Amino acid sequence: MKKVGLTELTRRAAARKPALGITQADEETMRNRGGSRTPEKRELLRRTEARAKAAGLKPITSHR
Amino acid sequence: MALPDDYMPALELLAEVFGDYHRRTGGHAVLVGGAATAIYTDGVFPSADFDIVAAASDVFNEILLAHGFQREERTGRLRMGFYHPDHPRYGFQQGDPPTEYRGHDRRSAWAVCGGVAGRRLQASASHPAFPDRR
């Protein structure tokens, strides 16, 4: 098992992004659109979103 | 875009669960799917849930409950996953490796090992590894 600290891992990810030339539009296109989610997964995401709103927080976007 | 501010505290708590799981079973739970992608891309693709694979799923669930996680109240076939009252923006769920994750791309998975020291976590590439339930 190869180990890497999380700080180093995210630093590498940030450094890799400009090299890949990924734009914000690309990011949205590449997200999981949710079309293949199971019903229980959609329900989990729905409940998570509702819980965030109930706590006065902005939910993290997930396509359901 | 970086990981959300409340992501690391949730991940740190989960790392404690993973550490306890390793101490009890000798095996590693594996963080997969969207959460693994969120970490691997430093938040470019954020995820609202943590998908986990643990071979001894009953033991893992016990440890989750001991750390204050609660089962989703939903009943019937839509019941799935856990949440933690201190981390309301995130859901947590286990998959079943033999049926849900066989044969998928191992690059998408990361094990998050316990051993939290301050804000230092270790993310470890793990083989074999599995993507999340879609």
N, CA and C atoms of all chains as a GROMACS GRO file, in nm:
protein
  594
    1MET      N    1   0.084  -0.119   0.000
    1MET     CA    2   0.000   0.000   0.000
    1MET      C    3   0.088   0.125   0.000
    2LYS      N    4   0.064   0.210  -0.095
    2LYS     CA    5   0.139   0.335  -0.104
    2LYS      C    6   0.066   0.443  -0.024
    3LYS      N    7   0.137   0.509   0.065
    3LYS     CA    8   0.073   0.609   0.150
    3LYS      C    9   0.117   0.750   0.110
    4VAL      N   10   0.024   0.841   0.118
    4VAL     CA   11   0.054   0.981   0.092
    4VAL      C   12  -0.033   1.065   0.185
    5GLY      N   13   0.023   1.170   0.242
    5GLY     CA   14  -0.054   1.258   0.328
    5GLY      C   15  -0.161   1.331   0.248
    6LEU      N   16  -0.270   1.362   0.317
    6LEU     CA   17  -0.381   1.424   0.245
    6LEU      C   18  -0.344   1.563   0.194
    7THR      N   19  -0.265   1.636   0.271
    7THR     CA   20  -0.222   1.768   0.226
    7THR      C   21  -0.143   1.757   0.096
    8GLU      N   22  -0.052   1.661   0.091
    8GLU     CA   23   0.028   1.640  -0.030
    8GLU      C   24  -0.060   1.592  -0.145
    9LEU      N   25  -0.155   1.508  -0.114
    9LEU     CA   26  -0.244   1.456  -0.218
    9LEU      C   27  -0.324   1.569  -0.283
   10THR      N   28  -0.380   1.657  -0.201
   10THR     CA   29  -0.460   1.766  -0.256
   10THR      C   30  -0.370   1.869  -0.325
   11ARG      N   31  -0.248   1.885  -0.276
   11ARG     CA   32  -0.155   1.976  -0.343
   11ARG      C   33  -0.127   1.925  -0.484
   12ARG      N   34  -0.107   1.797  -0.496
   12ARG     CA   35  -0.082   1.739  -0.629
   12ARG      C   36  -0.204   1.758  -0.719
   13ALA      N   37  -0.323   1.742  -0.662
   13ALA     CA   38  -0.445   1.758  -0.742
   13ALA      C   39  -0.457   1.901  -0.793
   14ALA      N   40  -0.428   1.997  -0.705
   14ALA     CA   41  -0.437   2.137  -0.746
   14ALA      C   42  -0.335   2.169  -0.854
   15ALA      N   43  -0.217   2.109  -0.843
   15ALA     CA   44  -0.112   2.133  -0.942
   15ALA      C   45  -0.146   2.068  -1.076
   16ARG      N   46  -0.218   1.958  -1.070
   16ARG     CA   47  -0.250   1.882  -1.191
   16ARG      C   48  -0.358   1.952  -1.273
   17LYS      N   49  -0.447   2.023  -1.206
   17LYS     CA   50  -0.564   2.080  -1.272
   17LYS      C   51  -0.528   2.174  -1.388
   18PRO      N   52  -0.439   2.274  -1.367
   18PRO     CA   53  -0.408   2.362  -1.480
   18PRO      C   54  -0.340   2.288  -1.594
   19ALA      N   55  -0.263   2.187  -1.560
   19ALA     CA   56  -0.195   2.111  -1.665
   19ALA      C   57  -0.295   2.036  -1.753
   20LEU      N   58  -0.407   1.997  -1.695
   20LEU     CA   59  -0.509   1.925  -1.771
   20LEU      C   60  -0.597   2.020  -1.852
   21GLY      N   61  -0.594   2.148  -1.817
   21GLY     CA   62  -0.673   2.246  -1.890
   21GLY      C   63  -0.823   2.233  -1.868
   22ILE      N   64  -0.863   2.185  -1.751
   22ILE     CA   65  -1.006   2.166  -1.723
   22ILE      C   66  -1.068   2.299  -1.683
   23THR      N   67  -1.176   2.335  -1.750
   23THR     CA   68  -1.247   2.459  -1.718
   23THR      C   69  -1.365   2.428  -1.627
   24GLN      N   70  -1.426   2.533  -1.576
   24GLN     CA   71  -1.542   2.514  -1.489
   24GLN      C   72  -1.657   2.446  -1.567
   25ALA      N   73  -1.670   2.484  -1.695
   25ALA     CA   74  -1.773   2.421  -1.778
   25ALA      C   75  -1.745   2.272  -1.794
   26ASP      N   76  -1.618   2.237  -1.810
   26ASP     CA   77  -1.582   2.096  -1.821
   26ASP      C   78  -1.620   2.021  -1.694
   27GLU      N   79  -1.596   2.087  -1.581
   27GLU     CA   80  -1.621   2.021  -1.454
   27GLU      C   81  -1.768   1.981  -1.441
   28GLU      N   82  -1.857   2.072  -1.480
   28GLU     CA   83  -1.999   2.042  -1.469
   28GLU      C   84  -2.037   1.929  -1.566
   29THR      N   85  -1.981   1.934  -1.684
   29THR     CA   86  -2.011   1.830  -1.783
   29THR      C   87  -1.965   1.693  -1.735
   30MET      N   88  -1.854   1.691  -1.662
   30MET     CA   89  -1.795   1.564  -1.621
   30MET      C   90  -1.856   1.508  -1.493
   31ARG      N   91  -1.943   1.585  -1.429
   31ARG     CA   92  -2.003   1.536  -1.304
   31ARG      C   93  -2.098   1.420  -1.329
   32ASN      N   94  -2.118   1.340  -1.227
   32ASN     CA   95  -2.217   1.234  -1.231
   32ASN      C   96  -2.356   1.297  -1.242
   33ARG      N   97  -2.426   1.271  -1.353
   33ARG     CA   98  -2.557   1.333  -1.374
   33ARG      C   99  -2.668   1.261  -1.298
   34GLY      N  100  -2.637   1.150  -1.239
   34GLY     CA  101  -2.733   1.082  -1.152
   34GLY      C  102  -2.829   0.988  -1.222
   35GLY      N  103  -2.815   0.974  -1.354
   35GLY     CA  104  -2.910   0.893  -1.428
   35GLY      C  105  -2.909   0.745  -1.391
   36SER      N  106  -2.798   0.698  -1.338
   36SER     CA  107  -2.789   0.556  -1.306
   36SER      C  108  -2.801   0.528  -1.156
   37ARG      N  109  -2.839   0.629  -1.080
   37ARG     CA  110  -2.846   0.608  -0.936
   37ARG      C  111  -2.962   0.514  -0.901
   38THR      N  112  -2.940   0.437  -0.797
   38THR     CA  113  -3.048   0.352  -0.747
   38THR      C  114  -3.148   0.438  -0.670
   39PRO      N  115  -3.273   0.391  -0.654
   39PRO     CA  116  -3.372   0.470  -0.578
   39PRO      C  117  -3.326   0.499  -0.435
   40GLU      N  118  -3.262   0.402  -0.372
   40GLU     CA  119  -3.220   0.425  -0.232
   40GLU      C  120  -3.108   0.528  -0.225
   41LYS      N  121  -3.025   0.530  -0.329
   41LYS     CA  122  -2.919   0.632  -0.331
   41LYS      C  123  -2.980   0.771  -0.349
   42ARG      N  124  -3.078   0.780  -0.438
   42ARG     CA  125  -3.145   0.910  -0.457
   42ARG      C  126  -3.211   0.954  -0.327
   43GLU      N  127  -3.269   0.860  -0.256
   43GLU     CA  128  -3.335   0.895  -0.130
   43GLU      C  129  -3.233   0.942  -0.027
   44LEU      N  130  -3.118   0.877  -0.022
   44LEU     CA  131  -3.014   0.920   0.072
   44LEU      C  132  -2.970   1.063   0.040
   45LEU      N  133  -2.951   1.091  -0.088
   45LEU     CA  134  -2.908   1.226  -0.127
   45LEU      C  135  -3.018   1.328  -0.099
   46ARG      N  136  -3.144   1.287  -0.121
   46ARG     CA  137  -3.254   1.379  -0.093
   46ARG      C  138  -3.260   1.412   0.056
   47ARG      N  139  -3.245   1.311   0.139
   47ARG     CA  140  -3.251   1.333   0.284
   47ARG      C  141  -3.132   1.415   0.331
   48THR      N  142  -3.017   1.392   0.272
   48THR     CA  143  -2.898   1.470   0.309
   48THR      C  144  -2.920   1.617   0.275
   49GLU      N  145  -2.975   1.641   0.157
   49GLU     CA  146  -3.002   1.780   0.116
   49GLU      C  147  -3.102   1.845   0.211
   50ALA      N  148  -3.207   1.772   0.247
   50ALA     CA  149  -3.307   1.826   0.338
   50ALA      C  150  -3.248   1.855   0.476
   51ARG      N  151  -3.158   1.769   0.519
   51ARG     CA  152  -3.095   1.788   0.650
   51ARG      C  153  -3.007   1.912   0.649
   52ALA      N  154  -2.936   1.932   0.541
   52ALA     CA  155  -2.851   2.052   0.530
   52ALA      C  156  -2.937   2.178   0.534
   53LYS      N  157  -3.046   2.178   0.460
   53LYS     CA  158  -3.134   2.296   0.458
   53LYS      C  159  -3.195   2.320   0.596
   54ALA      N  160  -3.234   2.213   0.663
   54ALA     CA  161  -3.292   2.227   0.796
   54ALA      C  162  -3.193   2.287   0.895
   55ALA      N  163  -3.065   2.263   0.870
   55ALA     CA  164  -2.961   2.318   0.957
   55ALA      C  165  -2.919   2.458   0.913
   56GLY      N  166  -2.984   2.510   0.810
   56GLY     CA  167  -2.950   2.644   0.762
   56GLY      C  168  -2.826   2.649   0.678
   57LEU      N  169  -2.787   2.536   0.620
   57LEU     CA  170  -2.665   2.528   0.540
   57LEU      C  171  -2.700   2.507   0.393
   58LYS      N  172  -2.610   2.551   0.308
   58LYS     CA  173  -2.630   2.530   0.165
   58LYS      C  174  -2.592   2.386   0.131
   59PRO      N  175  -2.686   2.311   0.072
   59PRO     CA  176  -2.652   2.171   0.039
   59PRO      C  177  -2.543   2.164  -0.067
   60ILE      N  178  -2.470   2.056  -0.063
   60ILE     CA  179  -2.373   2.030  -0.168
   60ILE      C  180  -2.448   1.971  -0.287
   61THR      N  181  -2.423   2.027  -0.403
   61THR     CA  182  -2.498   1.987  -0.522
   61THR      C  183  -2.473   1.841  -0.558
   62SER      N  184  -2.580   1.767  -0.570
   62SER     CA  185  -2.573   1.631  -0.622
   62SER      C  186  -2.686   1.614  -0.721
   63HIS      N  187  -2.656   1.561  -0.836
   63HIS     CA  188  -2.763   1.532  -0.932
   63HIS      C  189  -2.831   1.403  -0.891
   64ARG      N  190  -2.962   1.410  -0.880
   64ARG     CA  191  -3.036   1.291  -0.839
   64ARG      C  192  -3.120   1.237  -0.954
   65MET      N  193  -1.130   2.529  -0.706
   65MET     CA  194  -1.223   2.499  -0.598
   65MET      C  195  -1.159   2.398  -0.503
   66ALA      N  196  -1.158   2.428  -0.375
   66ALA     CA  197  -1.102   2.336  -0.277
   66ALA      C  198  -1.215   2.261  -0.207
   67LEU      N  199  -1.178   2.165  -0.127
   67LEU     CA  200  -1.279   2.094  -0.050
   67LEU      C  201  -1.350   2.191   0.044
   68PRO      N  202  -1.480   2.174   0.066
   68PRO     CA  203  -1.553   2.265   0.156
   68PRO      C  204  -1.493   2.265   0.296
   69ASP      N  205  -1.512   2.377   0.366
   69ASP     CA  206  -1.454   2.390   0.500
   69ASP      C  207  -1.501   2.281   0.596
   70ASP      N  208  -1.626   2.237   0.578
   70ASP     CA  209  -1.678   2.136   0.671
   70ASP      C  210  -1.648   1.993   0.625
   71TYR      N  211  -1.571   1.981   0.518
   71TYR     CA  212  -1.541   1.848   0.467
   71TYR      C  213  -1.438   1.776   0.555
   72MET      N  214  -1.334   1.850   0.591
   72MET     CA  215  -1.226   1.786   0.666
   72MET      C  216  -1.271   1.736   0.803
   73PRO      N  217  -1.352   1.813   0.878
   73PRO     CA  218  -1.399   1.758   1.006
   73PRO      C  219  -1.480   1.629   0.988
   74ALA      N  220  -1.561   1.622   0.884
   74ALA     CA  221  -1.636   1.498   0.858
   74ALA      C  222  -1.540   1.385   0.822
   75LEU      N  223  -1.440   1.418   0.742
   75LEU     CA  224  -1.343   1.316   0.701
   75LEU      C  225  -1.259   1.270   0.820
   76GLU      N  226  -1.225   1.364   0.908
   76GLU     CA  227  -1.147   1.326   1.026
   76GLU      C  228  -1.226   1.229   1.114
   77LEU      N  229  -1.354   1.257   1.131
   77LEU     CA  230  -1.437   1.166   1.211
   77LEU      C  231  -1.443   1.029   1.144
   78LEU      N  232  -1.459   1.029   1.015
   78LEU     CA  233  -1.464   0.902   0.943
   78LEU      C  234  -1.330   0.829   0.954
   79ALA      N  235  -1.222   0.903   0.954
   79ALA     CA  236  -1.090   0.840   0.968
   79ALA      C  237  -1.077   0.771   1.104
   80GLU      N  238  -1.138   0.829   1.208
   80GLU     CA  239  -1.138   0.762   1.338
   80GLU      C  240  -1.213   0.629   1.330
   81VAL      N  241  -1.325   0.631   1.258
   81VAL     CA  242  -1.402   0.508   1.240
   81VAL      C  243  -1.318   0.405   1.164
   82PHE      N  244  -1.251   0.450   1.060
   82PHE     CA  245  -1.168   0.358   0.981
   82PHE      C  246  -1.055   0.301   1.069
   83GLY      N  247  -0.999   0.385   1.153
   83GLY     CA  248  -0.891   0.339   1.241
   83GLY      C  249  -0.940   0.233   1.338
   84ASP      N  250  -1.057   0.257   1.398
   84ASP     CA  251  -1.115   0.158   1.490
   84ASP      C  252  -1.145   0.027   1.417
   85TYR      N  253  -1.196   0.043   1.295
   85TYR     CA  254  -1.228  -0.076   1.216
   85TYR      C  255  -1.101  -0.158   1.191
   86HIS      N  256  -0.994  -0.091   1.158
   86HIS     CA  257  -0.868  -0.162   1.132
   86HIS      C  258  -0.818  -0.231   1.259
   87ARG      N  259  -0.829  -0.162   1.371
   87ARG     CA  260  -0.783  -0.222   1.497
   87ARG      C  261  -0.866  -0.347   1.532
   88ARG      N  262  -0.994  -0.342   1.502
   88ARG     CA  263  -1.080  -0.455   1.539
   88ARG      C  264  -1.071  -0.571   1.442
   89THR      N  265  -1.055  -0.542   1.315
   89THR     CA  266  -1.063  -0.649   1.216
   89THR      C  267  -0.930  -0.681   1.149
   90GLY      N  268  -0.836  -0.588   1.154
   90GLY     CA  269  -0.711  -0.606   1.080
   90GLY      C  270  -0.724  -0.568   0.933
   91GLY      N  271  -0.846  -0.539   0.890
   91GLY     CA  272  -0.867  -0.501   0.750
   91GLY      C  273  -0.884  -0.351   0.736
   92HIS      N  274  -0.887  -0.306   0.614
   92HIS     CA  275  -0.906  -0.163   0.586
   92HIS      C  276  -1.042  -0.139   0.523
   93ALA      N  277  -1.115  -0.045   0.576
   93ALA     CA  278  -1.231   0.007   0.504
   93ALA      C  279  -1.178   0.097   0.392
   94VAL      N  280  -1.258   0.109   0.288
   94VAL     CA  281  -1.212   0.185   0.171
   94VAL      C  282  -1.314   0.291   0.135
   95LEU      N  283  -1.266   0.411   0.117
   95LEU     CA  284  -1.352   0.521   0.073
   95LEU      C  285  -1.353   0.521  -0.079
   96VAL      N  286  -1.470   0.522  -0.136
   96VAL     CA  287  -1.482   0.503  -0.282
   96VAL      C  288  -1.572   0.611  -0.344
   97GLY      N  289  -1.586   0.605  -0.473
   97GLY     CA  290  -1.685   0.685  -0.545
   97GLY      C  291  -1.663   0.834  -0.535
   98GLY      N  292  -1.773   0.906  -0.516
   98GLY     CA  293  -1.770   1.052  -0.520
   98GLY      C  294  -1.677   1.113  -0.417
   99ALA      N  295  -1.674   1.057  -0.297
   99ALA     CA  296  -1.587   1.112  -0.194
   99ALA      C  297  -1.440   1.094  -0.232
  100ALA      N  298  -1.409   0.978  -0.286
  100ALA     CA  299  -1.272   0.954  -0.331
  100ALA      C  300  -1.235   1.052  -0.443
  101THR      N  301  -1.332   1.076  -0.531
  101THR     CA  302  -1.307   1.170  -0.640
  101THR      C  303  -1.291   1.312  -0.587
  102ALA      N  304  -1.374   1.349  -0.490
  102ALA     CA  305  -1.364   1.484  -0.431
  102ALA      C  306  -1.226   1.506  -0.371
  103ILE      N  307  -1.177   1.406  -0.301
  103ILE     CA  308  -1.045   1.419  -0.238
  103ILE      C  309  -0.936   1.420  -0.344
  104TYR      N  310  -0.947   1.330  -0.439
  104TYR     CA  311  -0.842   1.316  -0.540
  104TYR      C  312  -0.831   1.440  -0.627
  105THR      N  313  -0.943   1.514  -0.641
  105THR     CA  314  -0.941   1.635  -0.723
  105THR      C  315  -0.940   1.762  -0.638
  106ASP      N  316  -0.921   1.747  -0.509
  106ASP     CA  317  -0.921   1.861  -0.417
  106ASP      C  318  -1.049   1.943  -0.431
  107GLY      N  319  -1.161   1.875  -0.442
  107GLY     CA  320  -1.289   1.943  -0.438
  107GLY      C  321  -1.343   1.991  -0.570
  108VAL      N  322  -1.275   1.962  -0.680
  108VAL     CA  323  -1.327   2.003  -0.811
  108VAL      C  324  -1.462   1.938  -0.836
  109PHE      N  325  -1.475   1.812  -0.795
  109PHE     CA  326  -1.602   1.741  -0.806
  109PHE      C  327  -1.653   1.710  -0.666
  110PRO      N  328  -1.724   1.805  -0.605
  110PRO     CA  329  -1.767   1.784  -0.466
  110PRO      C  330  -1.871   1.672  -0.456
  111SER      N  331  -1.879   1.614  -0.340
  111SER     CA  332  -1.973   1.504  -0.319
  111SER      C  333  -2.040   1.521  -0.184
  112ALA      N  334  -2.171   1.493  -0.180
  112ALA     CA  335  -2.246   1.510  -0.056
  112ALA      C  336  -2.250   1.384   0.028
  113ASP      N  337  -2.188   1.280  -0.022
  113ASP     CA  338  -2.191   1.157   0.057
  113ASP      C  339  -2.057   1.086   0.053
  114PHE      N  340  -2.035   1.008   0.156
  114PHE     CA  341  -1.915   0.927   0.166
  114PHE      C  342  -1.955   0.782   0.144
  115ASP      N  343  -1.906   0.724   0.037
  115ASP     CA  344  -1.933   0.583   0.008
  115ASP      C  345  -1.817   0.500   0.059
  116ILE      N  346  -1.853   0.395   0.128
  116ILE     CA  347  -1.751   0.316   0.198
  116ILE      C  348  -1.771   0.168   0.167
  117VAL      N  349  -1.660   0.099   0.152
  117VAL     CA  350  -1.665  -0.047   0.142
  117VAL      C  351  -1.585  -0.104   0.258
  118ALA      N  352  -1.648  -0.191   0.335
  118ALA     CA  353  -1.582  -0.260   0.446
  118ALA      C  354  -1.627  -0.405   0.444
  119ALA      N  355  -1.532  -0.495   0.443
  119ALA     CA  356  -1.568  -0.637   0.431
  119ALA      C  357  -1.656  -0.683   0.546
  120ALA      N  358  -1.621  -0.642   0.668
  120ALA     CA  359  -1.702  -0.678   0.786
  120ALA      C  360  -1.802  -0.565   0.810
  121SER      N  361  -1.907  -0.567   0.731
  121SER     CA  362  -1.998  -0.452   0.732
  121SER      C  363  -2.068  -0.435   0.867
  122ASP      N  364  -2.102  -0.544   0.934
  122ASP     CA  365  -2.169  -0.533   1.063
  122ASP      C  366  -2.079  -0.465   1.166
  123VAL      N  367  -1.952  -0.502   1.165
  123VAL     CA  368  -1.856  -0.439   1.257
  123VAL      C  369  -1.843  -0.291   1.225
  124PHE      N  370  -1.836  -0.261   1.098
  124PHE     CA  371  -1.823  -0.121   1.059
  124PHE      C  372  -1.944  -0.041   1.105
  125ASN      N  373  -2.063  -0.098   1.088
  125ASN     CA  374  -2.184  -0.028   1.134
  125ASN      C  375  -2.182  -0.006   1.284
  126GLU      N  376  -2.139  -0.105   1.359
  126GLU     CA  377  -2.128  -0.090   1.505
  126GLU      C  378  -2.039   0.027   1.541
  127ILE      N  379  -1.928   0.037   1.472
  127ILE     CA  380  -1.832   0.143   1.502
  127ILE      C  381  -1.890   0.279   1.464
  128LEU      N  382  -1.960   0.285   1.351
  128LEU     CA  383  -2.026   0.410   1.314
  128LEU      C  384  -2.120   0.456   1.426
  129LEU      N  385  -2.202   0.364   1.474
  129LEU     CA  386  -2.299   0.401   1.579
  129LEU      C  387  -2.227   0.446   1.706
  130ALA      N  388  -2.115   0.380   1.737
  130ALA     CA  389  -2.038   0.416   1.857
  130ALA      C  390  -1.979   0.557   1.845
  131HIS      N  391  -1.960   0.604   1.723
  131HIS     CA  392  -1.906   0.738   1.700
  131HIS      C  393  -2.015   0.842   1.678
  132GLY      N  394  -2.138   0.806   1.709
  132GLY     CA  395  -2.245   0.905   1.702
  132GLY      C  396  -2.319   0.913   1.570
  133PHE      N  397  -2.284   0.827   1.476
  133PHE     CA  398  -2.361   0.823   1.351
  133PHE      C  399  -2.498   0.763   1.379
  134GLN      N  400  -2.594   0.803   1.301
  134GLN     CA  401  -2.730   0.750   1.317
  134GLN      C  402  -2.778   0.693   1.185
  135ARG      N  403  -2.856   0.588   1.195
  135ARG     CA  404  -2.913   0.530   1.072
  135ARG      C  405  -3.020   0.623   1.018
  136GLU      N  406  -3.028   0.628   0.886
  136GLU     CA  407  -3.139   0.701   0.825
  136GLU      C  408  -3.270   0.642   0.874
  137GLU      N  409  -3.367   0.728   0.902
  137GLU     CA  410  -3.493   0.680   0.957
  137GLU      C  411  -3.582   0.613   0.854
  138ARG      N  412  -3.553   0.638   0.728
  138ARG     CA  413  -3.638   0.584   0.623
  138ARG      C  414  -3.652   0.433   0.637
  139THR      N  415  -3.772   0.383   0.617
  139THR     CA  416  -3.794   0.239   0.629
  139THR      C  417  -3.811   0.178   0.489
  140GLY      N  418  -3.816   0.047   0.487
  140GLY     CA  419  -3.841  -0.022   0.361
  140GLY      C  420  -3.719  -0.024   0.271
  141ARG      N  421  -3.746  -0.044   0.144
  141ARG     CA  422  -3.634  -0.066   0.052
  141ARG      C  423  -3.551   0.059   0.028
  142LEU      N  424  -3.606   0.175   0.064
  142LEU     CA  425  -3.530   0.299   0.044
  142LEU      C  426  -3.441   0.332   0.164
  143ARG      N  427  -3.445   0.248   0.267
  143ARG     CA  428  -3.360   0.275   0.382
  143ARG      C  429  -3.216   0.239   0.347
  144MET      N  430  -3.132   0.336   0.360
  144MET     CA  431  -2.991   0.311   0.333
  144MET      C  432  -2.909   0.422   0.397
  145GLY      N  433  -2.801   0.386   0.459
  145GLY     CA  434  -2.703   0.484   0.500
  145GLY      C  435  -2.718   0.539   0.640
  146PHE      N  436  -2.624   0.624   0.671
  146PHE     CA  437  -2.614   0.687   0.803
  146PHE      C  438  -2.596   0.838   0.784
  147TYR      N  439  -2.620   0.908   0.892
  147TYR     CA  440  -2.582   1.049   0.895
  147TYR      C  441  -2.524   1.078   1.032
  148HIS      N  442  -2.460   1.194   1.044
  148HIS     CA  443  -2.407   1.235   1.174
  148HIS      C  444  -2.460   1.375   1.204
  149PRO      N  445  -2.520   1.395   1.320
  149PRO     CA  446  -2.582   1.525   1.349
  149PRO      C  447  -2.485   1.642   1.340
  150ASP      N  448  -2.358   1.618   1.363
  150ASP     CA  449  -2.260   1.728   1.356
  150ASP      C  450  -2.218   1.760   1.213
  151HIS      N  451  -2.259   1.678   1.118
  151HIS     CA  452  -2.217   1.696   0.978
  151HIS      C  453  -2.339   1.683   0.886
  152PRO      N  454  -2.432   1.778   0.898
  152PRO     CA  455  -2.561   1.760   0.829
  152PRO      C  456  -2.556   1.770   0.677
  153ARG      N  457  -2.447   1.816   0.621
  153ARG     CA  458  -2.442   1.826   0.475
  153ARG      C  459  -2.396   1.697   0.408
  154TYR      N  460  -2.368   1.594   0.489
  154TYR     CA  461  -2.311   1.472   0.433
  154TYR      C  462  -2.388   1.348   0.474
  155GLY      N  463  -2.396   1.254   0.380
  155GLY     CA  464  -2.449   1.122   0.408
  155GLY      C  465  -2.335   1.021   0.404
  156PHE      N  466  -2.359   0.907   0.466
  156PHE     CA  467  -2.256   0.804   0.474
  156PHE      C  468  -2.323   0.670   0.442
  157GLN      N  469  -2.263   0.595   0.353
  157GLN     CA  470  -2.324   0.467   0.321
  157GLN      C  471  -2.220   0.361   0.290
  158GLN      N  472  -2.258   0.239   0.322
  158GLN     CA  473  -2.173   0.125   0.289
  158GLN      C  474  -2.226   0.053   0.168
  159GLY      N  475  -2.135   0.004   0.088
  159GLY     CA  476  -2.172  -0.084  -0.021
  159GLY      C  477  -2.126  -0.224   0.011
  160ASP      N  478  -2.170  -0.316  -0.070
  160ASP     CA  479  -2.136  -0.456  -0.050
  160ASP      C  480  -2.038  -0.497  -0.160
  161PRO      N  481  -1.912  -0.516  -0.128
  161PRO     CA  482  -1.814  -0.539  -0.233
  161PRO      C  483  -1.844  -0.656  -0.325
  162PRO      N  484  -1.888  -0.770  -0.273
  162PRO     CA  485  -1.904  -0.883  -0.365
  162PRO      C  486  -2.007  -0.858  -0.474
  163THR      N  487  -2.112  -0.782  -0.444
  163THR     CA  488  -2.218  -0.766  -0.544
  163THR      C  489  -2.219  -0.629  -0.608
  164GLU      N  490  -2.179  -0.526  -0.533
  164GLU     CA  491  -2.192  -0.391  -0.583
  164GLU      C  492  -2.070  -0.342  -0.659
  165TYR      N  493  -1.955  -0.392  -0.627
  165TYR     CA  494  -1.834  -0.326  -0.673
  165TYR      C  495  -1.740  -0.414  -0.753
  166ARG      N  496  -1.781  -0.533  -0.782
  166ARG     CA  497  -1.691  -0.624  -0.850
  166ARG      C  498  -1.656  -0.572  -0.990
  167GLY      N  499  -1.530  -0.576  -1.019
  167GLY     CA  500  -1.487  -0.550  -1.155
  167GLY      C  501  -1.481  -0.405  -1.196
  168HIS      N  502  -1.494  -0.313  -1.103
  168HIS     CA  503  -1.491  -0.173  -1.142
  168HIS      C  504  -1.349  -0.116  -1.133
  169ASP      N  505  -1.339   0.008  -1.168
  169ASP     CA  506  -1.209   0.072  -1.182
  169ASP      C  507  -1.146   0.099  -1.045
  170ARG      N  508  -1.039   0.034  -1.018
  170ARG     CA  509  -0.979   0.046  -0.886
  170ARG      C  510  -0.914   0.183  -0.862
  171ARG      N  511  -0.893   0.258  -0.967
  171ARG     CA  512  -0.828   0.388  -0.947
  171ARG      C  513  -0.916   0.485  -0.871
  172SER      N  514  -1.048   0.458  -0.864
  172SER     CA  515  -1.138   0.554  -0.802
  172SER      C  516  -1.145   0.539  -0.651
  173ALA      N  517  -1.073   0.448  -0.596
  173ALA     CA  518  -1.091   0.423  -0.453
  173ALA      C  519  -0.968   0.462  -0.371
  174TRP      N  520  -0.995   0.504  -0.252
  174TRP     CA  521  -0.890   0.541  -0.159
  174TRP      C  522  -0.926   0.491  -0.022
  175ALA      N  523  -0.828   0.442   0.046
  175ALA     CA  524  -0.849   0.409   0.185
  175ALA      C  525  -0.807   0.529   0.268
  176VAL      N  526  -0.888   0.563   0.364
  176VAL     CA  527  -0.850   0.670   0.455
  176VAL      C  528  -0.823   0.605   0.589
  177CYS      N  529  -0.699   0.604   0.625
  177CYS     CA  530  -0.660   0.534   0.746
  177CYS      C  531  -0.676   0.624   0.867
  178GLY      N  532  -0.695   0.561   0.979
  178GLY     CA  533  -0.706   0.634   1.104
  178GLY      C  534  -0.572   0.691   1.144
  179GLY      N  535  -0.564   0.741   1.263
  179GLY     CA  536  -0.440   0.802   1.306
  179GLY      C  537  -0.443   0.950   1.280
  180VAL      N  538  -0.548   1.016   1.327
  180VAL     CA  539  -0.558   1.159   1.307
  180VAL      C  540  -0.465   1.228   1.405
  181ALA      N  541  -0.376   1.307   1.354
  181ALA     CA  542  -0.286   1.386   1.439
  181ALA      C  543  -0.306   1.531   1.401
  182GLY      N  544  -0.380   1.604   1.482
  182GLY     CA  545  -0.417   1.737   1.442
  182GLY      C  546  -0.504   1.729   1.318
  183ARG      N  547  -0.468   1.797   1.213
  183ARG     CA  548  -0.544   1.790   1.090
  183ARG      C  549  -0.474   1.704   0.986
  184ARG      N  550  -0.381   1.623   1.030
  184ARG     CA  551  -0.308   1.540   0.935
  184ARG      C  552  -0.378   1.406   0.920
  185LEU      N  553  -0.416   1.377   0.802
  185LEU     CA  554  -0.478   1.248   0.771
  185LEU      C  555  -0.392   1.178   0.669
  186GLN      N  556  -0.404   1.049   0.664
  186GLN     CA  557  -0.334   0.976   0.561
  186GLN      C  558  -0.434   0.918   0.465
  187ALA      N  559  -0.415   0.944   0.342
  187ALA     CA  560  -0.494   0.879   0.238
  187ALA      C  561  -0.404   0.779   0.169
  188SER      N  562  -0.452   0.660   0.154
  188SER     CA  563  -0.366   0.556   0.100
  188SER      C  564  -0.429   0.492  -0.021
  189ALA      N  565  -0.352   0.478  -0.123
  189ALA     CA  566  -0.401   0.402  -0.238
  189ALA      C  567  -0.422   0.258  -0.193
  190SER      N  568  -0.531   0.200  -0.232
  190SER     CA  569  -0.565   0.068  -0.183
  190SER      C  570  -0.600  -0.024  -0.297
  191HIS      N  571  -0.552  -0.145  -0.291
  191HIS     CA  572  -0.583  -0.244  -0.396
  191HIS      C  573  -0.625  -0.373  -0.330
  192PRO      N  574  -0.732  -0.439  -0.377
  192PRO     CA  575  -0.822  -0.389  -0.480
  192PRO      C  576  -0.913  -0.282  -0.423
  193ALA      N  577  -0.972  -0.202  -0.510
  193ALA     CA  578  -1.058  -0.095  -0.465
  193ALA      C  579  -1.180  -0.090  -0.556
  194PHE      N  580  -1.280  -0.018  -0.511
  194PHE     CA  581  -1.411  -0.026  -0.577
  194PHE      C  582  -1.476   0.111  -0.586
  195PRO      N  583  -1.550   0.139  -0.691
  195PRO     CA  584  -1.623   0.266  -0.700
  195PRO      C  585  -1.753   0.260  -0.620
  196ASP      N  586  -1.822   0.372  -0.613
  196ASP     CA  587  -1.941   0.376  -0.530
  196ASP      C  588  -2.065   0.323  -0.601
  197ARG      N  589  -2.166   0.292  -0.521
  197ARG     CA  590  -2.295   0.259  -0.578
  197ARG      C  591  -2.350   0.386  -0.642
  198ARG      N  592  -2.398   0.374  -0.761
  198ARG     CA  593  -2.442   0.492  -0.833
  198ARG      C  594  -2.585   0.523  -0.797
   0.00000   0.00000   0.00000
